[in-house]
């Protein structure tokens, strides 16, 4: 273990990802910014994760293991509580940072005031089959400063792209445990109420989709979104048009995965919140024709819309 207190504590939660860990760990320890510690939090792995860790001799690496498995957010919280640095960064076992990621994050922190709690960047999201997309998407207009209302529209700050002042977790709270997805959206909604964000407009990491990812199923994503909206409902209800948009989206999503009754409920709620939106009224009325007809019509519309976008 390094003898001095590091400036940045990097937290890497992992569960049964021994085959992916070396790349993720190497991308942290090989950063051009050297003043860091890497805390690998083993969330009860049953594979050879511990053996992989033993092969790494870098004194900046710390290893915490516990049982049983309690989820990535619990592991991140364990890492935060063990962190010695005043800044916290996060890595995932299936992602890799560009070599100068932390250097650019920390250089920006040197130029901003204490009101900035998070510095983040763009990133490449790799979906497989040589397909990738740059995030934040073009719909994100407010990327610097007070981005809270922009985040209410949807998340565009990925965990691995962000460096967070450790004090943010004391003021805004730790990761919410028990969420099946949308964990970072929920966290950054809270932090953005208390702090400003600073943005680096370039990709500084690769985020890779894997079949065993924590939120790689449609149902987990939709349930996570539902839980976030419920958790922050008192705030979202102050913006009826925005809440209506989320409800309509949730309604279509739940209807498409076999939860048609729940989907119809959200469609009705969304249409009632924004009666002036003819599309919302139409999609709510369409749900009255039954599950098969509704999903067939929605699928046809989405396919046509995708063609137009391309």
C-alpha positions in Angstrom: 0.0 0.0 0.0 1.3 3.5 -0.9 2.6 5.4 2.2 1.1 8.7 1.3 -2.5 9.7 1.1 -3.7 9.6 -2.6 -5.6 12.5 -4.2 -7.9 10.2 -6.1 -9.5 6.9 -4.8 -10.6 4.8 -7.7 -13.3 2.2 -6.8 -13.8 -0.9 -8.9 -16.7 -3.2 -7.8 -16.6 -6.6 -9.3 -18.5 -9.9 -9.2 -17.3 -13.0 -11.1 -15.4 -11.0 -13.7 -11.9 -12.5 -13.3 -11.5 -12.8 -17.0 -12.2 -9.0 -17.6 -10.5 -7.6 -14.5 -6.9 -7.4 -15.8 -7.8 -4.9 -18.6 -9.9 -2.7 -16.3 -7.2 -2.7 -13.6 -4.4 -2.0 -16.1 -6.3 1.0 -17.5 -6.4 2.5 -14.0 -2.8 1.8 -12.9 -1.4 2.9 -16.2 -2.9 6.3 -16.0 -0.6 9.3 -16.7 -2.0 10.7 -13.4 -0.2 8.7 -10.8 -1.5 10.1 -7.5 -4.2 7.5 -6.9 -5.2 4.3 -5.1 -7.3 1.6 -6.7 -9.8 -0.2 -4.4 -11.1 -3.4 -5.9 -14.2 -4.4 -4.0 -15.0 -8.1 -4.6 -18.8 -8.5 -4.1 -18.6 -12.2 -3.1 -17.1 -13.6 -6.4 -17.0 -17.4 -6.8 -14.4 -17.4 -9.6 -10.7 -16.7 -9.6 -10.9 -13.0 -8.9 -8.7 -13.2 -5.8 -6.1 -15.1 -7.7 -6.0 -12.4 -10.4 -5.5 -9.7 -7.7 -2.6 -11.6 -6.2 -0.7 -11.4 -9.5 -0.6 -7.6 -9.3 2.2 -6.1 -7.2 1.4 -2.4 -7.6 1.3 -1.0 -4.1 -1.5 1.4 -5.1 -3.9 -1.5 -5.4 -6.1 -2.4 -2.4 -8.4 -5.4 -2.3 -11.6 -5.7 -0.2 -13.7 -8.9 -0.3 -16.8 -9.9 1.5 -19.7 -12.4 1.2 -22.4 -12.8 0.2 -23.0 -10.9 -3.0 -24.9 -7.7 -2.2 -24.9 -5.8 -5.5 -22.7 -3.2 -7.2 -24.1 -0.2 -5.3 -23.3 -1.8 -2.0 -19.8 -2.5 -3.2 -19.3 1.1 -4.3 -20.5 2.3 -0.9 -18.0 0.0 0.8 -15.3 1.5 -1.4 -16.3 5.1 -0.7 -16.1 4.4 3.0 -12.7 2.9 2.7 -11.3 5.6 0.4 -8.5 7.8 1.6 -8.6 10.4 -1.2 -10.7 13.6 -1.3 -11.8 12.7 -4.8 -13.6 9.5 -5.9 -13.6 7.9 -9.3 -15.3 4.7 -10.4 -14.3 2.0 -12.9 -16.2 -1.1 -13.9 -14.6 -4.5 -14.6 -15.8 -4.5 -18.2 -14.7 -1.0 -19.2 -11.4 0.7 -19.9 -10.1 4.2 -19.5 -8.0 6.1 -21.9 -4.5 6.7 -20.4 -5.0 10.5 -19.8 -8.5 10.3 -18.4 -7.7 11.1 -14.8 -5.1 13.7 -15.8 -7.7 15.7 -17.8 -10.3 15.3 -15.0 -8.0 16.6 -12.3 -6.7 19.4 -14.5 -10.2 20.7 -14.9 -10.8 20.4 -11.1 -7.8 22.7 -10.6 -9.6 25.5 -12.5 -13.0 25.4 -11.0 -14.4 26.4 -7.6 -15.8 24.3 -4.7 -19.3 24.6 -6.1 -18.3 22.0 -8.8 -18.7 18.6 -7.3 -18.4 16.5 -10.4 -16.1 16.6 -13.4 -17.1 14.2 -16.2 -16.5 13.6 -19.9 -17.9 12.1 -23.0 -17.4 8.4 -23.7 -17.8 5.7 -26.3 -20.6 3.2 -25.6 -19.8 0.0 -27.4 -22.9 -2.2 -28.1 -21.2 -5.1 -29.9 -21.0 -5.9 -33.6 -18.6 -3.0 -34.1 -21.4 -0.6 -33.2 -20.6 2.4 -30.9 -22.2 5.7 -30.0 -20.9 8.9 -28.4 -22.5 10.0 -25.2 -23.8 12.6 -24.2 -26.4 12.5 -27.0 -27.1 15.6 -29.1 -30.4 16.2 -27.2 -28.4 17.2 -24.1 -28.1 21.0 -24.2 -26.9 21.9 -20.7 -23.8 20.0 -19.9 -21.9 22.4 -17.6 -22.9 24.2 -14.4 -26.3 23.6 -13.0 -27.4 20.5 -15.0 -30.1 19.3 -12.6 -33.1 20.0 -14.7 -31.3 18.6 -17.8 -30.6 15.4 -15.8 -34.3 15.1 -15.0 -34.9 14.5 -18.7 -32.6 11.5 -18.5 -29.1 10.5 -17.5 -26.1 11.3 -19.6 -23.3 11.1 -16.9 -21.9 7.6 -16.7 -20.3 6.6 -13.5 -16.9 5.7 -15.1 -16.6 9.1 -16.8 -17.0 11.0 -13.5 -14.7 12.1 -10.8 -16.6 13.2 -7.7 -15.5 15.2 -4.6 -15.8 12.8 -1.7 -17.7 15.4 0.3 -20.6 15.1 -2.2 -21.4 11.7 -0.7 -21.5 13.1 2.8 -23.9 15.9 1.7 -26.0 14.3 -1.1 -25.9 10.7 0.1 -24.3 7.4 -1.0 -25.4 5.1 -3.8 -29.0 3.9 -3.4 -28.9 0.2 -2.9 -31.6 -2.1 -4.2 -32.1 -0.4 -7.6 -32.0 -2.9 -10.5 -30.9 -0.2 -12.9 -30.6 3.5 -13.4 -28.3 3.7 -10.3 -26.1 6.5 -11.7 -29.1 8.6 -12.8 -30.6 8.4 -9.3 -27.2 9.4 -7.7 -26.4 12.3 -10.0 -30.0 13.6 -9.7 -29.2 14.0 -5.9 -25.7 15.4 -6.3 -26.8 17.9 -9.0 -29.2 19.4 -6.6 -26.3 20.4 -4.3 -23.3 20.9 -6.7 -22.5 22.0 -10.2 -20.9 19.8 -12.9 -18.0 20.5 -15.3 -17.8 18.8 -18.6 -14.9 17.7 -20.8 -16.2 17.5 -24.4 -14.2 14.4 -25.6 -14.4 10.7 -25.1 -12.0 9.5 -22.3 -13.1 5.9 -21.9 -14.8 2.9 -23.6 -17.9 1.5 -21.9 -18.6 -2.0 -23.1 -21.9 -3.8 -23.1 -21.7 -7.3 -21.7 -24.4 -10.0 -21.4 -23.8 -10.3 -17.6 -24.0 -6.5 -17.0 -26.0 -5.3 -14.0 -28.7 -3.7 -16.0 -28.6 -5.3 -19.4 -32.2 -6.5 -19.5 -35.2 -4.4 -20.6 -37.2 -5.2 -17.5 -34.5 -4.2 -15.1 -34.0 -0.9 -16.9 -37.8 -0.2 -16.8 -38.2 -1.1 -13.2 -35.2 1.0 -12.3 -36.7 4.0 -14.0 -40.0 3.4 -12.3 -38.2 3.3 -8.9 -36.3 6.5 -9.6 -39.4 8.3 -10.6 -41.1 7.2 -7.4 -38.1 8.1 -5.3 -38.1 11.7 -6.8 -41.7 12.0 -7.5 -42.3 15.2 -5.4 -39.8 17.0 -7.6 -40.9 15.5 -11.0 -44.5 16.4 -10.3 -43.5 20.0 -10.4 -42.8 19.6 -14.1 -46.0 17.9 -15.5 -44.9 17.8 -19.1 -41.6 16.2 -18.3 -43.3 13.6 -16.0 -45.8 12.9 -18.7 -43.0 12.2 -21.2 -41.4 9.7 -18.7 -44.8 8.0 -18.0 -45.6 7.6 -21.8 -42.1 6.1 -22.3 -42.6 3.7 -19.4 -46.0 2.8 -20.6 -44.8 1.8 -24.0 -41.8 -0.1 -22.5 -43.8 -2.1 -20.0 -46.4 -2.9 -22.7 -43.7 -4.3 -24.9 -42.3 -6.8 -22.3 -45.6 -8.4 -21.4 -46.8 -6.1 -18.6 -49.5 -4.5 -20.7 -51.8 -3.6 -17.8 -49.0 -1.7 -16.1 -48.1 -0.1 -19.4 -51.7 1.1 -20.0 -51.8 2.6 -16.5 -48.7 4.7 -17.3 -50.0 5.7 -20.7 -53.2 7.0 -19.1 -51.2 8.9 -16.5 -49.0 10.5 -19.1 -51.9 11.5 -21.3 -53.8 13.0 -18.3 -50.7 15.1 -17.3 -50.4 16.6 -20.8 -53.8 16.7 -22.5 -52.5 19.1 -25.1 -50.0 16.6 -26.5 -51.9 14.8 -29.3 -49.4 12.0 -29.7 -49.8 11.1 -26.0 -53.6 11.1 -26.4 -53.3 8.9 -29.5 -51.0 6.4 -27.9 -53.2 6.1 -24.8 -56.3 5.6 -27.0 -54.4 3.0 -29.1 -53.8 0.9 -26.0 -57.6 0.4 -25.8 -57.4 -1.8 -28.9 -55.6 -4.5 -26.9 -52.0 -5.7 -26.4 -51.3 -7.3 -29.8 -52.7 -4.4 -31.8 -50.9 -1.9 -29.7 -47.5 -3.5 -29.8 -47.7 -4.2 -33.5 -48.6 -0.5 -34.2 -45.9 0.8 -31.9 -43.2 -1.5 -33.4 -44.1 -0.4 -36.9 -43.9 3.3 -35.9 -40.6 2.8 -34.2 -39.1 1.0 -37.2 -40.3 3.8 -39.5 -38.9 6.4 -37.1 -35.5 4.6 -37.0 -35.4 4.5 -40.8 -36.0 8.3 -40.9 -33.3 8.9 -38.4 -30.7 6.9 -40.3 
